Amino acid sequence: MTSDSDSRAVGAFLKARRSRLTPQECGLPQTDSARKVAGLRREEVAQLAAISVDYYTRLEQGRVRASVPVLTTLARALRLDDDQQQYLCTLAGRPAAHPHRRRPAQRLRPAMRRLLDQLAQTPALVLGKRLDVLAWNPAAIALYTDFAAIPAHRRNYIRLLFTDPVIRQLHQNWSHDAREAVAALRMEAAADPDDPELARLVGELSLHDPDFSAWWAEHRVNSASYGTKRYRHHLVGDLTLDCDTWTSPDGSGQRLMILTAEPGSPTHDALRILTSWATRQPSPGRTEDLTRWPPGHPKTAPTSPA
């Protein structure tokens, strides 16, 4: 059993470590308010570790003994290396967790790439673990955004849904769609609860958006394998799309998300215009072409001067 001095040593180590981290290092949003302490605030560490502020405060004050799972989440939140994690567990009188091993990068399956290439008229994405966006086709760029312009480590469906204003405004019922997406991410957490990247994503979004924090705390889950998406696209107007997700049978966790419309419907016609324009394959670096109507479209006709 640890002594009071051991508990105080744990608290001192935690405090020292958070003082050496910047919010930017942890993917936290910028704020305009002046920071009264160096490094991270207690509230920020608690959010990143998915524990209460009161509990974390008592840990720093040496008034409570942390369990192994809490130590593990704190190690991720505070970016501890293997030696630092070993040291923290020793101070706390707990067995050290398994050393963190760098996980291999997700690699797109060739079969998924071929499927994307064959879906020229249909917006489609390949989602990996944590709903990372691994690949997309030109029609998906026209519908959503230019994913290639987003840094790879930020290219995550949930993150974009909560932080990208264009994608957020695309959803006619953003609150419903975002809440369902959080429930799908909860399923991901159950499949791999020790994923440090997932822990960082949840911590970042919990601090960035109070809705995410509240919905994450609900512990709702769903597989998000199919459903209806209602969008309001800034170029072609309202779209009602069937969204179906097909899971790869190889256990990689990769899923193909396809969006289709009922043939003959207004959405089908609008989507056909959008995708036929997008699949003209603009030159590299000309992603701005996707923000204007194609030449000859009625929308490009000059307007009369006011």
C-alpha positions in Angstrom: 0.0 0.0 0.0 1.4 3.4 -0.9 2.1 6.0 1.8 1.0 9.6 1.9 4.4 10.7 0.7 4.1 8.3 -2.3 0.7 9.8 -3.2 2.2 13.3 -2.9 5.1 12.3 -5.2 2.6 11.0 -7.8 0.7 14.4 -7.6 4.0 16.3 -7.9 5.0 14.3 -11.0 1.6 14.8 -12.6 1.7 18.5 -12.0 5.3 18.8 -13.3 4.5 16.9 -16.4 1.4 18.9 -17.3 3.4 22.1 -16.8 5.7 21.1 -19.6 3.0 20.4 -22.2 1.3 23.1 -24.4 -2.3 22.8 -25.6 -1.1 22.8 -29.2 1.0 19.6 -28.5 -2.2 17.9 -27.3 -4.4 19.1 -30.2 -6.4 21.4 -28.0 -8.1 24.4 -29.5 -6.6 27.9 -29.2 -8.3 30.3 -26.7 -8.1 34.0 -26.4 -8.0 34.0 -22.6 -4.7 34.5 -20.8 -3.4 31.3 -19.2 -2.6 31.7 -15.5 -0.5 28.5 -15.3 2.3 27.2 -17.4 1.3 24.2 -19.6 -2.0 22.5 -19.4 -4.7 23.3 -16.9 -6.1 20.6 -14.6 -9.4 20.7 -16.4 -7.7 20.0 -19.7 -5.8 17.0 -18.4 -9.0 15.6 -16.9 -10.8 16.0 -20.2 -7.9 14.4 -22.2 -7.9 11.5 -19.7 -11.8 11.2 -19.6 -11.9 11.6 -15.8 -13.6 14.2 -13.6 -11.8 17.4 -12.7 -12.5 16.7 -9.0 -10.9 13.3 -9.2 -7.8 14.6 -11.0 -7.5 17.4 -8.5 -7.5 14.9 -5.6 -4.8 12.9 -7.5 -2.5 15.9 -7.7 -3.1 16.7 -4.1 -2.2 13.2 -3.0 -5.7 12.5 -1.6 -6.6 9.5 -3.7 -4.7 6.5 -5.2 -5.1 6.0 -8.9 -6.0 2.6 -10.5 -4.0 1.1 -13.3 -6.5 2.1 -16.0 -6.5 5.7 -14.8 -2.7 5.7 -14.8 -2.7 4.4 -18.3 -5.1 7.1 -19.6 -3.1 9.8 -17.7 0.1 8.5 -19.3 -1.5 8.9 -22.8 -2.9 12.3 -21.9 0.4 13.6 -20.6 2.4 12.1 -23.5 4.6 9.9 -21.2 7.3 7.8 -22.7 7.9 4.2 -21.5 10.4 5.3 -18.8 8.1 8.0 -17.5 5.1 5.6 -17.4 7.2 3.1 -15.5 8.2 5.8 -13.1 4.6 6.9 -12.5 3.4 3.3 -11.9 6.3 2.8 -9.5 5.5 5.9 -7.5 1.8 4.8 -7.4 2.7 1.3 -6.2 1.0 -0.2 -9.2 2.2 -2.7 -11.8 3.4 -1.0 -14.9 1.3 -1.3 -18.0 2.7 -2.9 -21.1 5.1 -0.6 -22.8 3.5 1.5 -25.6 4.3 0.1 -29.0 4.0 2.3 -32.0 1.1 1.0 -34.1 1.6 0.5 -37.8 0.0 3.1 -40.1 -3.3 2.1 -41.6 -2.8 1.0 -45.3 -5.6 1.1 -47.8 -6.5 -2.3 -49.1 -5.9 -2.5 -52.9 -9.4 -4.0 -53.3 -10.9 -0.9 -51.7 -8.9 1.4 -54.0 -10.3 -0.5 -57.0 -13.8 -0.2 -55.7 -13.4 3.5 -55.3 -12.0 3.9 -58.9 -15.1 2.1 -60.3 -17.6 4.3 -58.4 -17.1 7.4 -60.6 -20.7 8.6 -60.3 -21.2 7.8 -56.6 -19.6 9.7 -53.7 -17.6 7.1 -51.7 -15.1 7.1 -48.8 -13.0 4.4 -47.2 -13.0 4.8 -43.4 -10.5 3.1 -41.2 -10.1 2.8 -37.4 -11.5 5.7 -35.4 -13.4 6.6 -38.6 -10.2 8.0 -40.1 -10.7 9.0 -43.8 -8.2 6.8 -45.7 -9.4 7.3 -49.3 -12.0 9.0 -51.4 -13.1 9.5 -55.0 -13.7 12.7 -56.9 -17.4 12.6 -56.3 -16.8 12.6 -52.5 -14.6 15.7 -52.9 -17.4 17.4 -54.8 -19.9 16.5 -52.1 -17.8 17.1 -49.0 -14.4 18.8 -49.3 -10.9 18.4 -50.7 -9.6 15.8 -48.3 -6.1 16.0 -49.8 -5.8 19.5 -48.5 -6.3 18.3 -44.9 -3.2 17.0 -43.1 -3.3 13.2 -42.9 -3.3 13.2 -39.0 -6.3 15.5 -39.0 -8.3 13.6 -41.7 -10.9 12.0 -39.5 -14.7 11.9 -40.2 -15.7 12.7 -36.6 -13.2 15.5 -36.2 -14.3 17.1 -39.5 -17.9 16.8 -38.5 -17.3 18.8 -35.4 -14.5 21.2 -36.4 -14.9 21.9 -40.2 -17.5 24.6 -40.8 -18.1 23.5 -44.4 -18.9 19.9 -43.5 -20.9 21.0 -40.4 -23.1 23.3 -42.5 -23.6 20.6 -45.1 -25.7 18.6 -42.7 -29.4 19.7 -42.6 -29.8 18.1 -39.1 -26.3 18.3 -37.8 -27.2 17.5 -34.2 -28.8 14.2 -35.1 -26.0 13.2 -37.5 -23.2 14.2 -35.1 -24.8 12.4 -32.2 -25.1 9.2 -34.3 -21.5 9.5 -35.4 -20.4 9.8 -31.7 -22.3 6.6 -31.0 -20.5 4.9 -33.9 -17.2 6.1 -32.4 -18.2 4.5 -29.1 -18.4 1.2 -31.0 -14.8 1.8 -32.1 -13.7 2.4 -28.5 -15.2 -1.0 -27.4 -13.2 -2.8 -30.1 -9.9 -1.2 -29.2 -10.1 0.6 -25.8 -6.3 0.9 -25.5 -5.9 2.9 -28.7 -3.9 6.0 -27.8 -5.0 7.9 -30.9 -8.6 7.3 -30.0 -8.0 8.6 -26.5 -6.4 11.7 -28.0 -9.3 12.2 -30.4 -11.9 11.9 -27.7 -10.0 14.3 -25.4 -9.5 16.9 -28.1 -13.2 16.9 -29.2 -14.4 16.9 -25.6 -12.6 20.1 -25.0 -13.5 21.6 -28.4 -17.2 21.0 -28.3 -19.5 20.6 -25.3 -22.0 18.6 -27.4 -19.4 16.0 -28.1 -18.5 15.8 -24.4 -22.2 15.3 -23.5 -22.9 12.8 -26.2 -19.8 10.8 -25.4 -20.9 10.6 -21.8 -24.2 9.0 -22.9 -22.5 5.8 -23.9 -24.9 5.3 -26.8 -23.7 2.9 -29.5 -24.6 2.0 -33.0 -22.9 0.3 -36.0 -23.8 3.1 -38.4 -24.0 0.5 -41.2 -26.8 2.3 -43.1 -29.1 5.3 -42.9 -30.2 8.4 -44.7 -28.2 11.6 -45.0 -29.9 14.9 -45.7 -27.5 17.6 -46.9 -27.8 21.2 -48.1 -25.0 21.6 -50.7 -23.9 25.1 -51.5 -24.0 24.4 -55.2 -26.8 21.9 -55.9 -29.1 22.5 -53.0 -30.9 19.9 -50.9 -29.9 16.2 -51.2 -31.4 13.1 -49.7 -28.9 10.3 -49.9 -29.0 6.6 -48.8 -25.7 5.9 -46.9 -24.5 2.3 -46.8 -21.3 1.1 -45.2 -19.7 -2.2 -46.2 -17.1 -3.7 -43.9 -14.0 -5.4 -45.3 -13.9 -9.1 -44.5 -10.2 -9.2 -43.7 -10.5 -7.8 -40.1 -8.7 -4.6 -41.0 -11.6 -2.5 -39.8 -11.8 -0.7 -43.1 -15.2 0.2 -44.4 -16.5 1.5 -47.7 -19.1 4.3 -47.3 -21.3 4.8 -50.4 -23.9 7.5 -50.9 -26.7 6.9 -53.5 -30.0 8.5 -54.5 -33.3 7.1 -55.8 -33.2 7.1 -59.6 -35.3 9.8 -61.1 -35.5 11.8 -57.9 -34.4 15.5 -57.7 -31.4 14.4 -55.6 -30.4 11.8 -58.3 -30.4 14.6 -60.9 -28.5 17.0 -58.7 -26.0 14.4 -57.8 -25.5 13.5 -61.4 -24.6 17.1 -62.2 -22.3 17.3 -59.3 -20.4 14.1 -59.9 -20.2 14.5 -63.7 -18.6 17.8 -63.1 -16.2 16.5 -60.5 -15.1 13.5 -62.6 -13.7 15.7 -65.3 -10.5 15.3 -63.4 -9.2 18.8 -62.8 -5.5 19.4 -63.0 -3.4 18.8 -59.8 -3.6 21.8 -57.5 -6.8 23.1 -59.1 -9.1 22.1 -56.2 -10.6 25.5 -56.4 -12.4 24.3 -59.6 -14.7 22.4 -57.3 -16.1 25.5 -55.8 -17.5 26.9 -59.0 -20.2 25.8 -61.5 -18.9 24.1 -64.7 -18.9 26.2 -67.8 -22.2 26.1 -69.6 -24.2 25.3 -66.5 -27.3 27.6 -66.1 -26.0 28.8 -62.8 -23.0 30.4 -64.6 -25.2 32.6 -66.8 -24.4 36.3 -66.2 -26.9 38.2 -64.1 -28.4 41.5 -64.9 -26.8 44.4 -63.1 -28.7 45.7 -60.2 
